Amino acid sequence: MRLLRIFNKKVKFSSIRYYSVVRQGFEYVNEDDVNYFKSVLGERNVITDEEELAIVNTDWLKTMKGSSGVLLQPSCPSEVSKVLSYCNSRRLAVVPQGGNTGLVGGSVPIFDEIVLSTKRLNKILSLDPVTGILSCESGCILEALDNKAAEYDLMMPLDLGAKGSCHIGGNVATNAGGIRLLRYGNLHGSILGLEAVLANGERLDMMTTNKKDNTGYDLKHLFVGSEGTLGIITKVAVQCAQRPNSFHVAFLGLESFENVLKTVQSAKQSLNEILSSCEFMDDESMECVTKNLGLRLPIQRHPFYMLLETSGSSSYHDEEKLNDFLEKSFNSGVILDGTLTGEPSKIKDMWALRERIAEGLLRDGYCYKYDVSVPLSKFYDLVTDMRERLGSSVVRCCGYGHLGDGNLHLNLTGEIFDPDVFALIEPYVYERVGDWKGSISAEHGLGYKKRNYIHLSKSQSAISLMQQLKSLLDPNGILNPYKVLPSFK
Ligand SMILES: Cc1cc2nc3c(=O)[nH]c(=O)nc-3n(C[C@H](O)[C@H](O)[C@H](O)COP(=O)(O)OP(=O)(O)OC[C@H]3O[C@@H](n4cnc5c(N)ncnc54)[C@H](O)[C@@H]3O)c2cc1C
């Protein structure tokens, strides 16, 4: 029995829309398979209902669509292990899915792959208030973990706009960055241990909580950023940060990108240890959130804006430092306008202007999204270049991002997906980034959408070793096929 279903007729299947891809020789799910899954997970956790499947077959951006006929919801690592072992022996392909907030099409099937959701793997296992180490299952929602950490004056070392939906397992699988990376670094540093279930069902226990452990190869790093292609992450141990008790946010208006760069440098110098975020938005991005979402800017319109956040342990000290920095920047003419707040509700409003851009862009219709690392000297050139190249063929061409980390979010919108516009954007945009020795994926990973451009950021020998590792850990290629690597065999 073939459980193939068709949903969401407006969006073309991903296997046709972006570039043609051929289904690999996996088996199709049959009735015996469904019965086996039910015997392991219970009837309710093997979902074949069309409406529920439509949700997991479509990505957050509503640009990717698969046709899976089965959603599995295990509740513990041993269930994940049994299911994977079975799928491997039957050669059934599986897509691990966390909160499904990924933006490169990694979390949804391309054809009829089984979707394995981690949403029931949601137990917090321990939180040590002295070391700040939190151990949990991979389906815990990031915001829920942060709330738990807050009870102990701790904080998750990462924060992103999707925190209310994304899972910590998805964060680790994509090596998520976000707005705290400037201060706390990426997840290769703050994930101390993890457990992953390999394609053959074997549970690989790397759940150490030692900050220092130099015994052999540190295999957990293979899974950080592996996007579900090497194993399913079932548990993680995270080093939380001490929760600052004083937060301030400054929202600034600037005339030129040159002045934006000057402000980054002086903010790092003057605010030093209390600078926790350094974000950048252009006027097109702000026009989008004001027009499409009805948000209000706290200052007049300017070509460029910056959002600086400080966090520390003494409000008086932090505010004094920020005031001093702002005064100098105004006096030198580098900043034209700005406002500063330490009030939680106003801080939230200012962050919303930055964090809700992605949502606002979707209201234009279709969004072509690029999340790249570029040298700061070239940071905004990519936006102006694309603006010139695309002219009126797009509704909007805007740039914003984690400036402190050299991470640009380049976004272009149109009313609908247009293959001719798409052909003007790709591969051009990736080639420019490659020419500048940037990375075609600063966040989010490669997923399905970017996998064919990996050679622009990684050497052939590195790609070849990745392919060998994939073959070693998942010889049948059942885990998240058609993702990350250009071809597996
Ligand atoms: C509004 C918005 C803002 C965002 N901001 C940022 C940002 O600032 N920084 C950033 O890095 N990202 C950002 N993202 C992207 C996204 O939220 C992150 O990539 C996030 O880490 C994905 O987590 P998830 O649980 O939703 O994973 P999913 O989308 O479900 O999956 C992402 C990938 O990880 C794999 N995966 C998921 N769970 C597991 C697991 N347990 N084991 C193995 N593989 C797994 C999937 O197969 C897929 O390849 C944003 C997204 C949105 C919608």
The ligand as a MOL file (V3000), in Angstrom:
LIG
                    3D

  0  0  0     0  0            999 V3000
M  V30 BEGIN CTAB
M  V30 COUNTS 53 58 0 0 0
M  V30 BEGIN ATOM
M  V30 1 C 11.3070 33.8890 12.8570 0
M  V30 2 C 12.5300 33.0220 12.7670 0
M  V30 3 C 13.7390 33.4910 13.2510 0
M  V30 4 C 14.8890 32.6820 13.1740 0
M  V30 5 N 16.0550 33.1770 13.6590 0
M  V30 6 C 17.1560 32.4120 13.6080 0
M  V30 7 C 18.3910 32.8970 14.1240 0
M  V30 8 O 18.4970 34.0360 14.5790 0
M  V30 9 N 19.4520 32.0630 14.0960 0
M  V30 10 C 19.3810 30.7910 13.5840 0
M  V30 11 O 20.3790 30.0780 13.5870 0
M  V30 12 N 18.2230 30.3240 13.0840 0
M  V30 13 C 17.1220 31.0820 13.0710 0
M  V30 14 N 15.9530 30.6090 12.5640 0
M  V30 15 C 15.9170 29.2690 11.9310 0
M  V30 16 C 15.4480 28.1430 12.8750 0
M  V30 17 O 14.6410 28.6100 13.8780 0
M  V30 18 C 16.6380 27.4030 13.4610 0
M  V30 19 O 17.3140 26.7520 12.4300 0
M  V30 20 C 16.2680 26.3820 14.5450 0
M  V30 21 O 17.4540 25.9450 15.1510 0
M  V30 22 C 15.5150 25.1870 14.0030 0
M  V30 23 O 15.0080 24.4270 15.0860 0
M  V30 24 P 13.7350 23.4970 14.8880 0
M  V30 25 O 13.4980 22.7170 16.1180 0
M  V30 26 O 12.5960 24.2590 14.3740 0
M  V30 27 O 14.2790 22.5020 13.7590 0
M  V30 28 P 13.5680 22.0080 12.4290 0
M  V30 29 O 13.2180 23.1520 11.5690 0
M  V30 30 O 12.4840 21.0620 12.7540 0
M  V30 31 O 14.7660 21.2110 11.7610 0
M  V30 32 C 15.9040 21.8500 11.2640 0
M  V30 33 C 16.9170 20.7900 10.8080 0
M  V30 34 O 17.3840 20.0410 11.9300 0
M  V30 35 C 17.0340 18.6640 11.8080 0
M  V30 36 N 16.6120 18.2200 13.1400 0
M  V30 37 C 15.6320 18.7600 13.9200 0
M  V30 38 N 15.6100 18.1290 15.1120 0
M  V30 39 C 16.5790 17.1750 15.0720 0
M  V30 40 C 17.0430 16.1980 16.0010 0
M  V30 41 N 16.5130 16.0540 17.2110 0
M  V30 42 N 18.0600 15.4030 15.6220 0
M  V30 43 C 18.6320 15.5180 14.3960 0
M  V30 44 N 18.2220 16.4170 13.4880 0
M  V30 45 C 17.2170 17.2390 13.8290 0
M  V30 46 C 15.9500 18.6060 10.7540 0
M  V30 47 O 15.9550 17.3640 10.0780 0
M  V30 48 C 16.3380 19.7570 9.8530 0
M  V30 49 O 17.3310 19.3490 8.9580 0
M  V30 50 C 14.8040 31.3930 12.6040 0
M  V30 51 C 13.5780 30.9210 12.1260 0
M  V30 52 C 12.4520 31.7100 12.1960 0
M  V30 53 C 11.1550 31.1620 11.6880 0
M  V30 END ATOM
M  V30 BEGIN BOND
M  V30 1 1 1 2
M  V30 2 1 2 3
M  V30 3 2 2 52
M  V30 4 2 3 4
M  V30 5 1 4 5
M  V30 6 1 4 50
M  V30 7 2 5 6
M  V30 8 1 6 7
M  V30 9 1 6 13
M  V30 10 2 7 8
M  V30 11 1 7 9
M  V30 12 1 9 10
M  V30 13 2 10 11
M  V30 14 1 10 12
M  V30 15 2 12 13
M  V30 16 1 13 14
M  V30 17 1 14 15
M  V30 18 1 14 50
M  V30 19 1 15 16
M  V30 20 1 16 17
M  V30 21 1 16 18
M  V30 22 1 18 19
M  V30 23 1 18 20
M  V30 24 1 20 21
M  V30 25 1 20 22
M  V30 26 1 22 23
M  V30 27 1 23 24
M  V30 28 2 24 25
M  V30 29 1 24 26
M  V30 30 1 24 27
M  V30 31 1 27 28
M  V30 32 2 28 29
M  V30 33 1 28 30
M  V30 34 1 28 31
M  V30 35 1 31 32
M  V30 36 1 32 33
M  V30 37 1 33 34
M  V30 38 1 33 48
M  V30 39 1 34 35
M  V30 40 1 35 36
M  V30 41 1 35 46
M  V30 42 1 36 37
M  V30 43 1 36 45
M  V30 44 2 37 38
M  V30 45 1 38 39
M  V30 46 1 39 40
M  V30 47 2 39 45
M  V30 48 1 40 41
M  V30 49 2 40 42
M  V30 50 1 42 43
M  V30 51 2 43 44
M  V30 52 1 44 45
M  V30 53 1 46 47
M  V30 54 1 46 48
M  V30 55 1 48 49
M  V30 56 2 50 51
M  V30 57 1 51 52
M  V30 58 1 52 53
M  V30 END BOND
M  V30 END CTAB
M  END
